[in-house]
Amino acid sequence: MALGLEVVLPDGRILKRAVETEKGQHRYDLRNLFIGAEGTLGIITAATLRLFPKPRAVETAYVGLKSPAQALKLLSISAERGRR
């Protein structure tokens, strides 16, 4: 997860966003715009990242259900057990 970026803009200015900026309905999330632009809006020269440890194990389960109602019931049961 990227928390902040330092970007060199096409006109040579340096844009520093060292911390996560507040984003609302009327503001663009510049961090994700620069990351998704693949260098067309500016060159990312530094990044602050939040790293997460590798999970100890990964488990996958496949469940076939006959209806969306059954799926919702299963989801509520698993969410309930996850809170314990």
Contacts in CASP RR format, 6 or more apart in sequence:
PFRMAT RR
TARGET T0000
AUTHOR 0000-0000-0000
METHOD contacts of the structure
MODEL  1
MALGLEVVLPDGRILKRAVETEKGQHRYDLRNLFIGAEGTLGIITAATLR
LFPKPRAVETAYVGLKSPAQALKLLSISAERGRR
1 49 0 8 1.000
1 50 0 8 1.000
1 52 0 8 1.000
2 31 0 8 1.000
2 32 0 8 1.000
2 35 0 8 1.000
2 47 0 8 1.000
2 48 0 8 1.000
2 49 0 8 1.000
2 50 0 8 1.000
3 19 0 8 1.000
3 20 0 8 1.000
3 48 0 8 1.000
3 49 0 8 1.000
3 50 0 8 1.000
4 17 0 8 1.000
4 18 0 8 1.000
4 19 0 8 1.000
4 20 0 8 1.000
4 31 0 8 1.000
4 47 0 8 1.000
4 48 0 8 1.000
5 15 0 8 1.000
5 17 0 8 1.000
5 30 0 8 1.000
5 31 0 8 1.000
5 34 0 8 1.000
5 35 0 8 1.000
5 44 0 8 1.000
5 46 0 8 1.000
5 47 0 8 1.000
5 48 0 8 1.000
6 14 0 8 1.000
6 15 0 8 1.000
6 16 0 8 1.000
6 17 0 8 1.000
6 18 0 8 1.000
6 44 0 8 1.000
6 45 0 8 1.000
6 46 0 8 1.000
6 47 0 8 1.000
7 14 0 8 1.000
7 15 0 8 1.000
7 17 0 8 1.000
7 34 0 8 1.000
7 41 0 8 1.000
7 42 0 8 1.000
7 43 0 8 1.000
7 44 0 8 1.000
7 45 0 8 1.000
8 14 0 8 1.000
8 15 0 8 1.000
8 42 0 8 1.000
8 43 0 8 1.000
8 45 0 8 1.000
9 15 0 8 1.000
9 41 0 8 1.000
9 42 0 8 1.000
10 41 0 8 1.000
10 42 0 8 1.000
14 45 0 8 1.000
15 30 0 8 1.000
17 30 0 8 1.000
17 31 0 8 1.000
18 48 0 8 1.000
19 48 0 8 1.000
20 31 0 8 1.000
21 27 0 8 1.000
21 29 0 8 1.000
21 30 0 8 1.000
21 31 0 8 1.000
23 29 0 8 1.000
33 41 0 8 1.000
34 41 0 8 1.000
34 42 0 8 1.000
34 44 0 8 1.000
35 44 0 8 1.000
63 74 0 8 1.000
65 71 0 8 1.000
65 74 0 8 1.000
END
